[in-house]
Amino acid sequence: LYQPRTEFSKALKERQIMFLERMEYYQETGRFNDWLQQNQMAREDVLVARFGGRYGVVWLVFDLDGKYLSYF
């Protein structure tokens, strides 16, 4: 469903602690750190969300305004 970017970024910000805990649980922190280094960004500059698709799981990366940047 469509959601304005402001509401979407607010929801992402509210869930960051949960997503980062899940990232640690699934042992994906190393991949996240690699992505940050490759893209010359800091953890505070991005928001992440876990997405489970039909063929696997990826972590979606957004800027602080909720604009999609990439995935890992």
N, CA, C and O atoms as a Tripos MOL2 file, in Angstrom:
@<TRIPOS>MOLECULE
protein
  288   287    72     0     0
PROTEIN
NO_CHARGES

@<TRIPOS>ATOM
      1 N           0.8330   -1.1820    0.0000 N.3       1 LEU1
      2 CA          0.0000    0.0000    0.0000 C.3       1 LEU1
      3 C           0.8730    1.2390    0.0000 C.2       1 LEU1
      4 O           1.9530    1.2530    0.5910 O.2       1 LEU1
      5 N           0.3990    2.2770   -0.6640 N.am      2 TYR2
      6 CA          1.1460    3.5270   -0.7150 C.3       2 TYR2
      7 C           1.2200    4.1490    0.6710 C.2       2 TYR2
      8 O           0.2480    4.1550    1.4250 O.2       2 TYR2
      9 N           2.3840    4.6650    0.9810 N.am      3 GLN3
     10 CA          2.5850    5.3570    2.2400 C.3       3 GLN3
     11 C           3.4880    6.5450    1.9590 C.2       3 GLN3
     12 O           4.5510    6.3710    1.3620 O.2       3 GLN3
     13 N           3.0990    7.7610    2.3720 N.am      4 PRO4
     14 CA          3.9610    8.9190    2.1390 C.3       4 PRO4
     15 C           5.3470    8.6870    2.7540 C.2       4 PRO4
     16 O           5.4840    8.0400    3.7930 O.2       4 PRO4
     17 N           6.3660    9.2320    2.0840 N.am      5 ARG5
     18 CA          7.7370    9.0110    2.5350 C.3       5 ARG5
     19 C           7.9550    9.4650    3.9800 C.2       5 ARG5
     20 O           8.7180    8.8320    4.7100 O.2       5 ARG5
     21 N           7.3080   10.5380    4.4020 N.am      6 THR6
     22 CA          7.5030   11.0160    5.7720 C.3       6 THR6
     23 C           7.0110    9.9840    6.7800 C.2       6 THR6
     24 O           7.6640    9.7430    7.7950 O.2       6 THR6
     25 N           5.8720    9.3820    6.5020 N.am      7 GLU7
     26 CA          5.3500    8.3510    7.4030 C.3       7 GLU7
     27 C           6.2120    7.1000    7.3550 C.2       7 GLU7
     28 O           6.4350    6.4530    8.3780 O.2       7 GLU7
     29 N           6.6960    6.7610    6.1620 N.am      8 PHE8
     30 CA          7.5440    5.5930    5.9950 C.3       8 PHE8
     31 C           8.8580    5.7640    6.7540 C.2       8 PHE8
     32 O           9.2820    4.8520    7.4630 O.2       8 PHE8
     33 N           9.5020    6.9150    6.6160 N.am      9 SER9
     34 CA         10.7710    7.1260    7.3110 C.3       9 SER9
     35 C          10.5630    7.1520    8.8230 C.2       9 SER9
     36 O          11.4200    6.6860    9.5740 O.2       9 SER9
     37 N           9.4400    7.6870    9.2700 N.am     10 LYS10
     38 CA          9.1330    7.6910   10.7010 C.3      10 LYS10
     39 C           8.9930    6.2610   11.2230 C.2      10 LYS10
     40 O           9.5120    5.9300   12.2890 O.2      10 LYS10
     41 N           8.2940    5.4230   10.4710 N.am     11 ALA11
     42 CA          8.1270    4.0190   10.8710 C.3      11 ALA11
     43 C           9.4670    3.2930   10.8780 C.2      11 ALA11
     44 O           9.7330    2.5050   11.7850 O.2      11 ALA11
     45 N          10.3150    3.5440    9.8850 N.am     12 LEU12
     46 CA         11.6410    2.9230    9.8590 C.3      12 LEU12
     47 C          12.4720    3.3380   11.0720 C.2      12 LEU12
     48 O          13.1300    2.5070   11.6980 O.2      12 LEU12
     49 N          12.4360    4.6210   11.3920 N.am     13 LYS13
     50 CA         13.2090    5.1220   12.5400 C.3      13 LYS13
     51 C          12.7400    4.4720   13.8340 C.2      13 LYS13
     52 O          13.5560    4.1440   14.6960 O.2      13 LYS13
     53 N          11.4350    4.2840   13.9770 N.am     14 GLU14
     54 CA         10.8950    3.6610   15.1830 C.3      14 GLU14
     55 C          11.3110    2.2000   15.3050 C.2      14 GLU14
     56 O          11.3840    1.6680   16.4130 O.2      14 GLU14
     57 N          11.5830    1.5510   14.1820 N.am     15 ARG15
     58 CA         11.8970    0.1160   14.1900 C.3      15 ARG15
     59 C          13.3920   -0.1870   14.0710 C.2      15 ARG15
     60 O          13.7670   -1.3580   14.0090 O.2      15 ARG15
     61 N          14.2460    0.8210   14.0360 N.am     16 GLN16
     62 CA         15.6680    0.5770   13.8280 C.3      16 GLN16
     63 C          16.2940   -0.3120   14.8900 C.2      16 GLN16
     64 O          17.0950   -1.1880   14.5630 O.2      16 GLN16
     65 N          15.9540   -0.1100   16.1260 N.am     17 ILE17
     66 CA         16.5380   -0.9380   17.1890 C.3      17 ILE17
     67 C          16.1750   -2.4000   16.9540 C.2      17 ILE17
     68 O          17.0260   -3.2800   17.0810 O.2      17 ILE17
     69 N          14.9300   -2.6610   16.6150 N.am     18 MET18
     70 CA         14.4950   -4.0260   16.3530 C.3      18 MET18
     71 C          15.2420   -4.6170   15.1520 C.2      18 MET18
     72 O          15.7150   -5.7520   15.2090 O.2      18 MET18
     73 N          15.3470   -3.8350   14.0570 N.am     19 PHE19
     74 CA         16.0330   -4.3370   12.8670 C.3      19 PHE19
     75 C          17.5030   -4.5980   13.1400 C.2      19 PHE19
     76 O          18.0480   -5.5960   12.6690 O.2      19 PHE19
     77 N          18.1590   -3.7170   13.8930 N.am     20 LEU20
     78 CA         19.5800   -3.9190   14.1980 C.3      20 LEU20
     79 C          19.7780   -5.1370   15.1020 C.2      20 LEU20
     80 O          20.7690   -5.8520   14.9620 O.2      20 LEU20
     81 N          18.8530   -5.3770   16.0190 N.am     21 GLU21
     82 CA         18.9230   -6.5860   16.8480 C.3      21 GLU21
     83 C          18.7480   -7.8370   15.9980 C.2      21 GLU21
     84 O          19.4410   -8.8330   16.2050 O.2      21 GLU21
     85 N          17.8280   -7.7880   15.0470 N.am     22 ARG22
     86 CA         17.6410   -8.9310   14.1400 C.3      22 ARG22
     87 C          18.8760   -9.1490   13.2760 C.2      22 ARG22
     88 O          19.2530  -10.2850   12.9890 O.2      22 ARG22
     89 N          19.4910   -8.0650   12.8710 N.am     23 MET23
     90 CA         20.6980   -8.1680   12.0660 C.3      23 MET23
     91 C          21.7960   -8.9030   12.8490 C.2      23 MET23
     92 O          22.5020   -9.7490   12.3000 O.2      23 MET23
     93 N          21.9260   -8.5710   14.1210 N.am     24 GLU24
     94 CA         22.8960   -9.2720   14.9620 C.3      24 GLU24
     95 C          22.5050  -10.7370   15.1430 C.2      24 GLU24
     96 O          23.3600  -11.6200   15.0870 O.2      24 GLU24
     97 N          21.2270  -10.9930   15.3580 N.am     25 TYR25
     98 CA         20.7460  -12.3610   15.5500 C.3      25 TYR25
     99 C          21.0640  -13.2300   14.3330 C.2      25 TYR25
    100 O          21.5010  -14.3720   14.4760 O.2      25 TYR25
    101 N          20.8400  -12.6820   13.1350 N.am     26 TYR26
    102 CA         21.0940  -13.4280   11.9070 C.3      26 TYR26
    103 C          22.5500  -13.3210   11.4390 C.2      26 TYR26
    104 O          22.8970  -13.7870   10.3540 O.2      26 TYR26
    105 N          23.3860  -12.7080   12.2640 N.am     27 GLN27
    106 CA         24.8170  -12.5630   12.0010 C.3      27 GLN27
    107 C          25.0930  -11.8720   10.6680 C.2      27 GLN27
    108 O          25.9260  -12.3210    9.8810 O.2      27 GLN27
    109 N          24.3850  -10.7820   10.4340 N.am     28 GLU28
    110 CA         24.5250  -10.0070    9.2040 C.3      28 GLU28
    111 C          25.2620   -8.6900    9.4330 C.2      28 GLU28
    112 O          25.4070   -7.8950    8.5050 O.2      28 GLU28
    113 N          25.7280   -8.4510   10.6560 N.am     29 THR29
    114 CA         26.3830   -7.1840   10.9770 C.3      29 THR29
    115 C          27.6270   -6.9750   10.1250 C.2      29 THR29
    116 O          27.9050   -5.8500    9.7090 O.2      29 THR29
    117 N          28.3770   -8.0310    9.8600 N.am     30 GLY30
    118 CA         29.5730   -7.9160    9.0420 C.3      30 GLY30
    119 C          29.2590   -7.4580    7.6290 C.2      30 GLY30
    120 O          29.9580   -6.6120    7.0720 O.2      30 GLY30
    121 N          28.2140   -8.0150    7.0590 N.am     31 ARG31
    122 CA         27.8070   -7.5930    5.7070 C.3      31 ARG31
    123 C          27.3580   -6.1390    5.7030 C.2      31 ARG31
    124 O          27.6280   -5.4030    4.7540 O.2      31 ARG31
    125 N          26.6720   -5.7270    6.7660 N.am     32 PHE32
    126 CA         26.2370   -4.3290    6.8790 C.3      32 PHE32
    127 C          27.4530   -3.4110    6.9750 C.2      32 PHE32
    128 O          27.5150   -2.3860    6.2950 O.2      32 PHE32
    129 N          28.4060   -3.7720    7.8050 N.am     33 ASN33
    130 CA         29.6140   -2.9570    7.9300 C.3      33 ASN33
    131 C          30.3750   -2.8860    6.6100 C.2      33 ASN33
    132 O          30.9100   -1.8330    6.2650 O.2      33 ASN33
    133 N          30.4310   -3.9880    5.8690 N.am     34 ASP34
    134 CA         31.0710   -3.9850    4.5500 C.3      34 ASP34
    135 C          30.3450   -3.0330    3.6060 C.2      34 ASP34
    136 O          30.9760   -2.2660    2.8780 O.2      34 ASP34
    137 N          29.0120   -3.0880    3.6240 N.am     35 TRP35
    138 CA         28.2230   -2.2000    2.7680 C.3      35 TRP35
    139 C          28.4970   -0.7420    3.1250 C.2      35 TRP35
    140 O          28.6950    0.0920    2.2410 O.2      35 TRP35
    141 N          28.5080   -0.4350    4.4260 N.am     36 LEU36
    142 CA         28.7750    0.9370    4.8590 C.3      36 LEU36
    143 C          30.1420    1.4050    4.3700 C.2      36 LEU36
    144 O          30.2790    2.5290    3.8890 O.2      36 LEU36
    145 N          31.1390    0.5580    4.4900 N.am     37 GLN37
    146 CA         32.4870    0.9250    4.0670 C.3      37 GLN37
    147 C          32.5460    1.1340    2.5520 C.2      37 GLN37
    148 O          33.1370    2.1080    2.0860 O.2      37 GLN37
    149 N          31.9490    0.2450    1.7940 N.am     38 GLN38
    150 CA         31.9570    0.3690    0.3360 C.3      38 GLN38
    151 C          31.2510    1.6250   -0.1450 C.2      38 GLN38
    152 O          31.6270    2.2020   -1.1650 O.2      38 GLN38
    153 N          30.2330    2.0470    0.5840 N.am     39 ASN39
    154 CA         29.4490    3.2200    0.1950 C.3      39 ASN39
    155 C          29.8370    4.4720    0.9620 C.2      39 ASN39
    156 O          29.1730    5.5030    0.8500 O.2      39 ASN39
    157 N          30.9030    4.3890    1.7380 N.am     40 GLN40
    158 CA         31.4360    5.5240    2.5030 C.3      40 GLN40
    159 C          30.3480    6.2200    3.3150 C.2      40 GLN40
    160 O          30.1730    7.4360    3.2450 O.2      40 GLN40
    161 N          29.6300    5.4190    4.0820 N.am     41 MET41
    162 CA         28.5650    5.9410    4.9280 C.3      41 MET41
    163 C          28.7620    5.4490    6.3460 C.2      41 MET41
    164 O          29.4750    4.4750    6.5840 O.2      41 MET41
    165 N          28.1240    6.1310    7.2880 N.am     42 ALA42
    166 CA         28.1410    5.7220    8.6900 C.3      42 ALA42
    167 C          26.7890    5.1180    9.0350 C.2      42 ALA42
    168 O          25.7870    5.3800    8.3700 O.2      42 ALA42
    169 N          26.7780    4.3160   10.0710 N.am     43 ARG43
    170 CA         25.5450    3.6620   10.5090 C.3      43 ARG43
    171 C          24.4490    4.6730   10.8060 C.2      43 ARG43
    172 O          23.2690    4.3870   10.6020 O.2      43 ARG43
    173 N          24.8230    5.8440   11.2820 N.am     44 GLU44
    174 CA         23.8470    6.8810   11.6380 C.3      44 GLU44
    175 C          23.2370    7.5540   10.4160 C.2      44 GLU44
    176 O          22.2530    8.2840   10.5380 O.2      44 GLU44
    177 N          23.8220    7.3110    9.2180 N.am     45 ASP45
    178 CA         23.3550    7.9610    7.9950 C.3      45 ASP45
    179 C          22.2680    7.1910    7.2710 C.2      45 ASP45
    180 O          21.6760    7.7020    6.3200 O.2      45 ASP45
    181 N          21.9950    5.9540    7.7100 N.am     46 VAL46
    182 CA         21.0650    5.1070    6.9730 C.3      46 VAL46
    183 C          20.0670    4.4290    7.9060 C.2      46 VAL46
    184 O          20.2690    4.3380    9.1170 O.2      46 VAL46
    185 N          18.9850    3.9580    7.2960 N.am     47 LEU47
    186 CA         17.9820    3.1480    7.9720 C.3      47 LEU47
    187 C          17.9200    1.8120    7.2380 C.2      47 LEU47
    188 O          18.0410    1.7750    6.0140 O.2      47 LEU47
    189 N          17.7360    0.7350    7.9570 N.am     48 VAL48
    190 CA         17.6780   -0.5840    7.3230 C.3      48 VAL48
    191 C          16.3730   -1.2790    7.6660 C.2      48 VAL48
    192 O          15.7370   -0.9960    8.6810 O.2      48 VAL48
    193 N          15.9930   -2.2010    6.7830 N.am     49 ALA49
    194 CA         14.8100   -3.0140    7.0130 C.3      49 ALA49
    195 C          15.0570   -4.3800    6.3920 C.2      49 ALA49
    196 O          15.6380   -4.4810    5.3120 O.2      49 ALA49
    197 N          14.6220   -5.4140    7.0640 N.am     50 ARG50
    198 CA         14.7770   -6.7820    6.5670 C.3      50 ARG50
    199 C          13.5850   -7.1090    5.6700 C.2      50 ARG50
    200 O          12.4350   -6.8410    6.0170 O.2      50 ARG50
    201 N          13.8830   -7.6890    4.5180 N.am     51 PHE51
    202 CA         12.8330   -8.0630    3.5780 C.3      51 PHE51
    203 C          12.9980   -9.5270    3.2010 C.2      51 PHE51
    204 O          14.0300   -9.9270    2.6610 O.2      51 PHE51
    205 N          11.9870  -10.3120    3.4870 N.am     52 GLY52
    206 CA         11.9950  -11.7200    3.1290 C.3      52 GLY52
    207 C          11.1780  -11.9260    1.8660 C.2      52 GLY52
    208 O           9.9610  -11.7440    1.8590 O.2      52 GLY52
    209 N          11.8530  -12.3020    0.8170 N.am     53 GLY53
    210 CA         11.1870  -12.5260   -0.4570 C.3      53 GLY53
    211 C          11.0410  -14.0070   -0.7480 C.2      53 GLY53
    212 O          11.3540  -14.8560    0.0880 O.2      53 GLY53
    213 N          10.5710  -14.2960   -1.9220 N.am     54 ARG54
    214 CA         10.3250  -15.6760   -2.3250 C.3      54 ARG54
    215 C          11.6110  -16.4990   -2.3870 C.2      54 ARG54
    216 O          11.6070  -17.6880   -2.0680 O.2      54 ARG54
    217 N          12.7100  -15.8640   -2.7990 N.am     55 TYR55
    218 CA         13.9490  -16.5990   -3.0080 C.3      55 TYR55
    219 C          15.0210  -16.2990   -1.9730 C.2      55 TYR55
    220 O          16.1660  -16.7210   -2.1380 O.2      55 TYR55
    221 N          14.6850  -15.5950   -0.9300 N.am     56 GLY56
    222 CA         15.6740  -15.3190    0.1040 C.3      56 GLY56
    223 C          15.3840  -14.0300    0.8480 C.2      56 GLY56
    224 O          14.3300  -13.4130    0.6930 O.2      56 GLY56
    225 N          16.3480  -13.6490    1.6520 N.am     57 VAL57
    226 CA         16.2170  -12.4670    2.4980 C.3      57 VAL57
    227 C          17.2910  -11.4570    2.1170 C.2      57 VAL57
    228 O          18.4420  -11.8200    1.8720 O.2      57 VAL57
    229 N          16.9040  -10.1860    2.0690 N.am     58 VAL58
    230 CA         17.8600   -9.1010    1.8640 C.3      58 VAL58
    231 C          17.5850   -8.0180    2.8940 C.2      58 VAL58
    232 O          16.5100   -7.9560    3.4900 O.2      58 VAL58
    233 N          18.5660   -7.1840    3.0840 N.am     59 TRP59
    234 CA         18.4170   -6.0100    3.9380 C.3      59 TRP59
    235 C          18.3510   -4.8030    3.0270 C.2      59 TRP59
    236 O          19.2700   -4.5530    2.2470 O.2      59 TRP59
    237 N          17.2610   -4.0520    3.1250 N.am     60 LEU60
    238 CA         17.0720   -2.8490    2.3320 C.3      60 LEU60
    239 C          17.6690   -1.6740    3.0850 C.2      60 LEU60
    240 O          17.5470   -1.5860    4.3060 O.2      60 LEU60
    241 N          18.3130   -0.7710    2.3590 N.am     61 VAL61
    242 CA         18.9640    0.3870    2.9640 C.3      61 VAL61
    243 C          18.3040    1.6530    2.4250 C.2      61 VAL61
    244 O          18.1300    1.8140    1.2170 O.2      61 VAL61
    245 N          17.9420    2.5420    3.3410 N.am     62 PHE62
    246 CA         17.2790    3.8060    3.0150 C.3      62 PHE62
    247 C          18.0610    4.9560    3.6310 C.2      62 PHE62
    248 O          18.7830    4.7670    4.6100 O.2      62 PHE62
    249 N          17.9160    6.1560    3.0560 N.am     63 ASP63
    250 CA         18.4910    7.3150    3.7250 C.3      63 ASP63
    251 C          17.5630    7.7400    4.8550 C.2      63 ASP63
    252 O          16.5190    7.1230    5.0600 O.2      63 ASP63
    253 N          17.9220    8.7640    5.5720 N.am     64 LEU64
    254 CA         17.1340    9.1720    6.7380 C.3      64 LEU64
    255 C          15.7640    9.7460    6.3750 C.2      64 LEU64
    256 O          14.8950    9.8800    7.2360 O.2      64 LEU64
    257 N          15.5760   10.0840    5.0960 N.am     65 ASP65
    258 CA         14.2720   10.5740    4.6350 C.3      65 ASP65
    259 C          13.3910    9.4580    4.1010 C.2      65 ASP65
    260 O          12.2590    9.7070    3.6880 O.2      65 ASP65
    261 N          13.8980    8.2250    4.1040 N.am     66 GLY66
    262 CA         13.1210    7.0930    3.6350 C.3      66 GLY66
    263 C          13.2910    6.7860    2.1600 C.2      66 GLY66
    264 O          12.5330    5.9910    1.6050 O.2      66 GLY66
    265 N          14.2750    7.4040    1.5120 N.am     67 LYS67
    266 CA         14.5310    7.1340    0.0920 C.3      67 LYS67
    267 C          15.3960    5.8790   -0.0280 C.2      67 LYS67
    268 O          16.4230    5.7620    0.6400 O.2      67 LYS67
    269 N          14.9780    4.9480   -0.8770 N.am     68 TYR68
    270 CA         15.7020    3.7080   -1.0850 C.3      68 TYR68
    271 C          17.0700    3.9900   -1.6710 C.2      68 TYR68
    272 O          17.2010    4.7570   -2.6250 O.2      68 TYR68
    273 N          18.1070    3.3580   -1.0870 N.am     69 LEU69
    274 CA         19.4630    3.5190   -1.5880 C.3      69 LEU69
    275 C          19.9850    2.2550   -2.2430 C.2      69 LEU69
    276 O          20.5130    2.2920   -3.3550 O.2      69 LEU69
    277 N          19.8320    1.1260   -1.5420 N.am     70 SER70
    278 CA         20.4540   -0.0970   -2.0260 C.3      70 SER70
    279 C          19.9870   -1.2720   -1.1580 C.2      70 SER70
    280 O          19.0630   -1.1430   -0.3550 O.2      70 SER70
    281 N          20.6470   -2.4110   -1.3400 N.am     71 TYR71
    282 CA         20.3830   -3.5820   -0.5110 C.3      71 TYR71
    283 C          21.6770   -4.3690   -0.3500 C.2      71 TYR71
    284 O          22.6370   -4.1700   -1.0940 O.2      71 TYR71
    285 N          21.6870   -5.2550    0.6220 N.am     72 PHE72
    286 CA         22.8080   -6.1980    0.7580 C.3      72 PHE72
    287 C          22.2630   -7.5060    1.2660 C.2      72 PHE72
    288 O          23.0200   -8.4580    1.4600 O.2      72 PHE72
@<TRIPOS>BOND
     1     1     2 1
     2     2     3 1
     3     3     4 2
     4     3     5 am
     5     5     6 1
     6     6     7 1
     7     7     8 2
     8     7     9 am
     9     9    10 1
    10    10    11 1
    11    11    12 2
    12    11    13 am
    13    13    14 1
    14    14    15 1
    15    15    16 2
    16    15    17 am
    17    17    18 1
    18    18    19 1
    19    19    20 2
    20    19    21 am
    21    21    22 1
    22    22    23 1
    23    23    24 2
    24    23    25 am
    25    25    26 1
    26    26    27 1
    27    27    28 2
    28    27    29 am
    29    29    30 1
    30    30    31 1
    31    31    32 2
    32    31    33 am
    33    33    34 1
    34    34    35 1
    35    35    36 2
    36    35    37 am
    37    37    38 1
    38    38    39 1
    39    39    40 2
    40    39    41 am
    41    41    42 1
    42    42    43 1
    43    43    44 2
    44    43    45 am
    45    45    46 1
    46    46    47 1
    47    47    48 2
    48    47    49 am
    49    49    50 1
    50    50    51 1
    51    51    52 2
    52    51    53 am
    53    53    54 1
    54    54    55 1
    55    55    56 2
    56    55    57 am
    57    57    58 1
    58    58    59 1
    59    59    60 2
    60    59    61 am
    61    61    62 1
    62    62    63 1
    63    63    64 2
    64    63    65 am
    65    65    66 1
    66    66    67 1
    67    67    68 2
    68    67    69 am
    69    69    70 1
    70    70    71 1
    71    71    72 2
    72    71    73 am
    73    73    74 1
    74    74    75 1
    75    75    76 2
    76    75    77 am
    77    77    78 1
    78    78    79 1
    79    79    80 2
    80    79    81 am
    81    81    82 1
    82    82    83 1
    83    83    84 2
    84    83    85 am
    85    85    86 1
    86    86    87 1
    87    87    88 2
    88    87    89 am
    89    89    90 1
    90    90    91 1
    91    91    92 2
    92    91    93 am
    93    93    94 1
    94    94    95 1
    95    95    96 2
    96    95    97 am
    97    97    98 1
    98    98    99 1
    99    99   100 2
   100    99   101 am
   101   101   102 1
   102   102   103 1
   103   103   104 2
   104   103   105 am
   105   105   106 1
   106   106   107 1
   107   107   108 2
   108   107   109 am
   109   109   110 1
   110   110   111 1
   111   111   112 2
   112   111   113 am
   113   113   114 1
   114   114   115 1
   115   115   116 2
   116   115   117 am
   117   117   118 1
   118   118   119 1
   119   119   120 2
   120   119   121 am
   121   121   122 1
   122   122   123 1
   123   123   124 2
   124   123   125 am
   125   125   126 1
   126   126   127 1
   127   127   128 2
   128   127   129 am
   129   129   130 1
   130   130   131 1
   131   131   132 2
   132   131   133 am
   133   133   134 1
   134   134   135 1
   135   135   136 2
   136   135   137 am
   137   137   138 1
   138   138   139 1
   139   139   140 2
   140   139   141 am
   141   141   142 1
   142   142   143 1
   143   143   144 2
   144   143   145 am
   145   145   146 1
   146   146   147 1
   147   147   148 2
   148   147   149 am
   149   149   150 1
   150   150   151 1
   151   151   152 2
   152   151   153 am
   153   153   154 1
   154   154   155 1
   155   155   156 2
   156   155   157 am
   157   157   158 1
   158   158   159 1
   159   159   160 2
   160   159   161 am
   161   161   162 1
   162   162   163 1
   163   163   164 2
   164   163   165 am
   165   165   166 1
   166   166   167 1
   167   167   168 2
   168   167   169 am
   169   169   170 1
   170   170   171 1
   171   171   172 2
   172   171   173 am
   173   173   174 1
   174   174   175 1
   175   175   176 2
   176   175   177 am
   177   177   178 1
   178   178   179 1
   179   179   180 2
   180   179   181 am
   181   181   182 1
   182   182   183 1
   183   183   184 2
   184   183   185 am
   185   185   186 1
   186   186   187 1
   187   187   188 2
   188   187   189 am
   189   189   190 1
   190   190   191 1
   191   191   192 2
   192   191   193 am
   193   193   194 1
   194   194   195 1
   195   195   196 2
   196   195   197 am
   197   197   198 1
   198   198   199 1
   199   199   200 2
   200   199   201 am
   201   201   202 1
   202   202   203 1
   203   203   204 2
   204   203   205 am
   205   205   206 1
   206   206   207 1
   207   207   208 2
   208   207   209 am
   209   209   210 1
   210   210   211 1
   211   211   212 2
   212   211   213 am
   213   213   214 1
   214   214   215 1
   215   215   216 2
   216   215   217 am
   217   217   218 1
   218   218   219 1
   219   219   220 2
   220   219   221 am
   221   221   222 1
   222   222   223 1
   223   223   224 2
   224   223   225 am
   225   225   226 1
   226   226   227 1
   227   227   228 2
   228   227   229 am
   229   229   230 1
   230   230   231 1
   231   231   232 2
   232   231   233 am
   233   233   234 1
   234   234   235 1
   235   235   236 2
   236   235   237 am
   237   237   238 1
   238   238   239 1
   239   239   240 2
   240   239   241 am
   241   241   242 1
   242   242   243 1
   243   243   244 2
   244   243   245 am
   245   245   246 1
   246   246   247 1
   247   247   248 2
   248   247   249 am
   249   249   250 1
   250   250   251 1
   251   251   252 2
   252   251   253 am
   253   253   254 1
   254   254   255 1
   255   255   256 2
   256   255   257 am
   257   257   258 1
   258   258   259 1
   259   259   260 2
   260   259   261 am
   261   261   262 1
   262   262   263 1
   263   263   264 2
   264   263   265 am
   265   265   266 1
   266   266   267 1
   267   267   268 2
   268   267   269 am
   269   269   270 1
   270   270   271 1
   271   271   272 2
   272   271   273 am
   273   273   274 1
   274   274   275 1
   275   275   276 2
   276   275   277 am
   277   277   278 1
   278   278   279 1
   279   279   280 2
   280   279   281 am
   281   281   282 1
   282   282   283 1
   283   283   284 2
   284   283   285 am
   285   285   286 1
   286   286   287 1
   287   287   288 2
@<TRIPOS>SUBSTRUCTURE
     1 LEU1         2 RESIDUE 1 A LEU
     2 TYR2         6 RESIDUE 1 A TYR
     3 GLN3        10 RESIDUE 1 A GLN
     4 PRO4        14 RESIDUE 1 A PRO
     5 ARG5        18 RESIDUE 1 A ARG
     6 THR6        22 RESIDUE 1 A THR
     7 GLU7        26 RESIDUE 1 A GLU
     8 PHE8        30 RESIDUE 1 A PHE
     9 SER9        34 RESIDUE 1 A SER
    10 LYS10       38 RESIDUE 1 A LYS
    11 ALA11       42 RESIDUE 1 A ALA
    12 LEU12       46 RESIDUE 1 A LEU
    13 LYS13       50 RESIDUE 1 A LYS
    14 GLU14       54 RESIDUE 1 A GLU
    15 ARG15       58 RESIDUE 1 A ARG
    16 GLN16       62 RESIDUE 1 A GLN
    17 ILE17       66 RESIDUE 1 A ILE
    18 MET18       70 RESIDUE 1 A MET
    19 PHE19       74 RESIDUE 1 A PHE
    20 LEU20       78 RESIDUE 1 A LEU
    21 GLU21       82 RESIDUE 1 A GLU
    22 ARG22       86 RESIDUE 1 A ARG
    23 MET23       90 RESIDUE 1 A MET
    24 GLU24       94 RESIDUE 1 A GLU
    25 TYR25       98 RESIDUE 1 A TYR
    26 TYR26      102 RESIDUE 1 A TYR
    27 GLN27      106 RESIDUE 1 A GLN
    28 GLU28      110 RESIDUE 1 A GLU
    29 THR29      114 RESIDUE 1 A THR
    30 GLY30      118 RESIDUE 1 A GLY
    31 ARG31      122 RESIDUE 1 A ARG
    32 PHE32      126 RESIDUE 1 A PHE
    33 ASN33      130 RESIDUE 1 A ASN
    34 ASP34      134 RESIDUE 1 A ASP
    35 TRP35      138 RESIDUE 1 A TRP
    36 LEU36      142 RESIDUE 1 A LEU
    37 GLN37      146 RESIDUE 1 A GLN
    38 GLN38      150 RESIDUE 1 A GLN
    39 ASN39      154 RESIDUE 1 A ASN
    40 GLN40      158 RESIDUE 1 A GLN
    41 MET41      162 RESIDUE 1 A MET
    42 ALA42      166 RESIDUE 1 A ALA
    43 ARG43      170 RESIDUE 1 A ARG
    44 GLU44      174 RESIDUE 1 A GLU
    45 ASP45      178 RESIDUE 1 A ASP
    46 VAL46      182 RESIDUE 1 A VAL
    47 LEU47      186 RESIDUE 1 A LEU
    48 VAL48      190 RESIDUE 1 A VAL
    49 ALA49      194 RESIDUE 1 A ALA
    50 ARG50      198 RESIDUE 1 A ARG
    51 PHE51      202 RESIDUE 1 A PHE
    52 GLY52      206 RESIDUE 1 A GLY
    53 GLY53      210 RESIDUE 1 A GLY
    54 ARG54      214 RESIDUE 1 A ARG
    55 TYR55      218 RESIDUE 1 A TYR
    56 GLY56      222 RESIDUE 1 A GLY
    57 VAL57      226 RESIDUE 1 A VAL
    58 VAL58      230 RESIDUE 1 A VAL
    59 TRP59      234 RESIDUE 1 A TRP
    60 LEU60      238 RESIDUE 1 A LEU
    61 VAL61      242 RESIDUE 1 A VAL
    62 PHE62      246 RESIDUE 1 A PHE
    63 ASP63      250 RESIDUE 1 A ASP
    64 LEU64      254 RESIDUE 1 A LEU
    65 ASP65      258 RESIDUE 1 A ASP
    66 GLY66      262 RESIDUE 1 A GLY
    67 LYS67      266 RESIDUE 1 A LYS
    68 TYR68      270 RESIDUE 1 A TYR
    69 LEU69      274 RESIDUE 1 A LEU
    70 SER70      278 RESIDUE 1 A SER
    71 TYR71      282 RESIDUE 1 A TYR
    72 PHE72      286 RESIDUE 1 A PHE
